[in-house]
Amino acid sequence: MEICPLCRRKYKASKYETCFDCLPEEKKKKVLEKQKEKKNNLENPQGLFGEPFDEPFDEPFDEPFDEPFGEPFNEPSAKER
């Protein structure tokens, strides 16, 4: 954390040039819009095509998922490396 070079009153993270209050109005609006968008996405998650995640599947799965997919992975021994 560093003191803002413009106002010299508030702290800012070292990766930013100024504190939030010293940002130009346009940048403040963009930051607030992004924060609002993130909050909306967390409250209303959407799938890849804009469909909500909480809808049930139309059809049940054909096969159970009890069996592993493919062959099991075996680490090579020290001799094989």
N, C-alpha and C positions, 0 to 999 in steps of 0.2 A: 504494500500500500504506500502510496505517495500523496503528497499534498498537490492539489490541482494547481497548475502553473498560472491559470487565469484569475481565479478568485482567491486563491491562497487561504481558503477557509475550510473547504471540504476535501475529503480523501477520495482517491480514485485508484482503481487497480492499475498496476504498472503497464498492462497491455493496452490501456486506453490513453488518449491524449489529454482528455479533460474529464471532469466529473460530469454527471448527468445534467445538473442544473446549468452548466456552461455550454452545453451542446446547442447548436442552432435549432430553431423550432422544427424545421423539416426533419432533421435527424431524430429529434425527440419523438415526433409523430410516428416515424418508421419503427423505432424501437418499441413504442407502446403498442403499435399494430401487431408486430411479431409476437410480443408477449401475450396479447389477447388471442391471437391465432393459436399459439401453443396451448393456452388454457382451454380453448374450445375443442381442440383436438384431443386433449386428455379427457375432457368431460364427455365428448361424443365421438368415440373412436369409429373410424370408417375403414372398410376393407379396401382392397386394391381398386375396385370399381365403384367406390362410393356407397357400398352396401354396409349396413350396420353389422357388427360382429355377433350380436346377441340373437340373431335369427336362427332358428333350428334348421337342420338339414332337411331337405324334402324327402330324401330316400335314405334308408339305413345302409350302412356299409355292407358290401357283398361278402368280404372275407374278414375274419377276426385278425387282430394285430398281435396275436400271441407269439408268432414265429418271427425271428429276426430277419431282416432283409439282407440277402446276399450271404457271402461267406464271412465268418468271423475274422477279424484282423489280428494277425499274430506278429508281434515285434520280431525283427530278425535278431538272431543271436549274435554275439560278438564275433564268432567265427565267420558268419555270413556277410558281415559288413566289410 
